[in-house]
Amino acid sequence: MSDFEIVTIDPSEVLDRTLTTMEEYVGEALYPGDERRIFAEAMVAVHAQLANIMNDASKQTMLKYARGKVLDALGERLGVTRLPGASAHCTIRFSVQTPLEQDVEIPKFTKVTSDSTHYFAIPERVVLTAGTYWVESIAYAVNVGADYNGFTAGSITQLVDKVPYISKVQNMDETSGGDDGEPYTNAGDDRFRERIREAPNKLSCAGPRGAYQYWGLTSTKKIRDLQCVSEYETVRANYPVYDGNKLFIGGSHLVQDTLAVFLDGEQTADYKATYDNDLMVVTLGDSFKDETSVYIEIMRTLEGHVKIFPLMESGYTLDDEVKKEILSVLDDEKIRPMTDFVEVEAPHEVPFDIDITYTVTPTTESMLKEKIESTGGIIDQYIDWQTSKLGRDINPDTLRQLMLSAGWEDQSISGVLSVEITSPGKKELDSTEVAVFSGRKNINHIVKTGVI
């Protein structure tokens, strides 16, 4: 749906309309400098602001424009609520300098920190038994969010709640597992909005593709994108030739576009095929006139076999634990059709390199090099875009477009003069494939003088 405004306002039209009404009321023209005209001009800004507020409030009644609590209300109508955040965790070791003759109790909710800003607490009391140097316990961040991830082993060393005899604390592994969920930010609203858009699919059990996608995305906030497909199998066999030039392949759910016919071990296109009422008829060309049987390969869908391909958010991997999270939702008997067999697999990764040479002028060299090559710059933006969705074709033209317009926000500076992209090359991906940056990057630039 294209953008539109419910309440439109042009300040110049409002002023003209206001002045016309006032002049009709007072019976004379209101010229510049007239206090009444000055008052009317001042009120135009107020009217414009009110119109914009009304326009924004009206547009938020629609899913595309809703945000924050309004988006929550739209989701509630379909039984969709925001996914909560998760607390990061790590293993904390509490140590004493020398073994003691008595046990040391470390109370529940004892807190530790590395920077007096990010706090972690143990969920249950633990006991350091007599004669031992240390005891370990899992600790969770006191707040949810990804901001608590990434504290390296040994970096959390401050004991906030003092415990007698404990002389040292430290985390034994890197903190992980923190997640923002779907917060009241643009990114959180966008993710929540997409789940609301998919919510009508849940009115059916997870038989249709859209329903599997909805429930799969609901299963865990660690998923960035998800595709589901019916499983395929390849039929390979020698089929007898009838009437000198006919093959008959019976069976339901054959995928006609995948038919491959072979002659003397080589695939050939010397045939025509039709598929109707679960029977495929292959009419062979003249090159097969002496053949009594022909080897063919063709794929067919295995109805009832469903494969889920989730693309994980940055920082997460599709390990066995995540697979269980997804299957715990999709394998529920109230969601999964009883005839379906569901599996979760990682998407097929298609790697790509970055190898480019771009041309700039002496005056734009410094600025454009920063915009293109710095952390979070155009190269990083392209990589994030290219790898953020399943089935997104590898498209170097998007990288070219970003580079050619790199400096357009500053009207005095244009983008690069030209860009030669050696890698990546164009490549079509299917719905279960995802582009993955290989890490190989070669970026060069040429400074061209005398350009007007």
C-alpha positions, 0 to 999 in steps of 0.5 A: 500500500502506497503512502497517503495522508488522511488529513492533508494541509497546505499552510498557504491554503490555510492562510488564504482561506483564513484571510478570506474568511476574516476579510469577509467578516470585517468587510475590508482587506487585511494588508501586510502589517495589519495586526489582524493579518499578523494574528491570522498568520500566527495561527496557521502554524497552530492549525498545521500542527493540529492537522498533523497530529490528527493525521498521525492519530488517524493513520495509526488506526491502520497496521502499516502506520501503528506504533507503540501501544496503538500497535499493541491494541491492534495485535490484541484483536488477533490475540498477538502480544509482544514477545518478551525480552530475555535475560543474559546469563553466565556462570559465576564462581565465588571463591575464598582465599583458603578453605574454611572449616564451616560452610559459607552461604551465598544468599539468593539474589546476590548481585555481581557486576563489572561496571556498576551499570550492568548487574547479574544475580544468582536465582537461588542460594548456593553453599560453598562447603567447608574445605573447598575453595570455590562454588559456582552458580548460574547468574542472570542479568537483572534486566532483559536485553542484548546489552548484557551480552558479550561480557567476556570470561573474567570481566565480571569481578565486583561483588555488590552484595558483600558475603562474609569470607568471599574474597573473589568473584568472576564469570567463567564464561561469556554472558549470552542469551540476552534479547530485547524481544519486541521493545517499543522501538522502530525495530521492535514495532516492525517485527511485531507488526509483521507477526500481526500481519501474519496472524490471520494464518493462525486461524487454521492449523499449521497446514498452509504455508502461511500458518507454519510461518506464523507459528514458527516466527512465534516460537522464538524471538531469535528468528529473523526470517523463516521459510517452510517447504514440502520435502522433495524426493527424486525419482530415478528409473528406466522407463520402457518406451511404448509405441516407439516414442512414448514414456508414461510416468504415473504418480501424484505431486510430480514437479514437471519442471524438474523432469530430466531425460537422458540419452547415452548418459547425457541429459537431452531436451529432445522430448515434450511432456504433459502432466494431467490426472496424475499421469505424465506423458513424455513424447520422445524425439527422433534421437530416441527412435532405437531406444527400448527404455529411457532413464529419467529423473524427476522430483516429487513433493512428499505431501505431509513432510514439512521442512522449516528453514529459520534464519537466525538473528545476528549472534544466534545459531540454529543449535539443537536447543533452538530447534527444540524451541521451534518444534515445541510450538509447531509439533503441538497437536493443536497446531500441526495437522496429524498427518504432517511430519515436521523437521527443522533445518538450517538454510543452505548458505551461499557465500559471497565475497566483496571485491570492488574498485570505486572512483572518487575526486580529490575533494570527495575522497576522504568523505566517501572512503569514510562513508563506504568503508567504515564500520556501519558504512555502505559495505556493512549496510549492503552485507546486512541487507543481503544476508537478512532474508531467506531467498534474497537473490545476491544482487550487486546492483544494490551495492552499486546503487548505495555507492553511487548515492553515498553522499547525496544527503550532503547536496554539495557532494555527490556519490562515487563517480563509478564503481567496478564490482568484481564480486559479488556476482548476480545469483538467484537463490531459492526460498531455502537459501541465504546469502552469507558473507565469506569474510573475504573483502578487497576494496580499492579506490581510484582518485580521478582529477579534472572532473567537473 
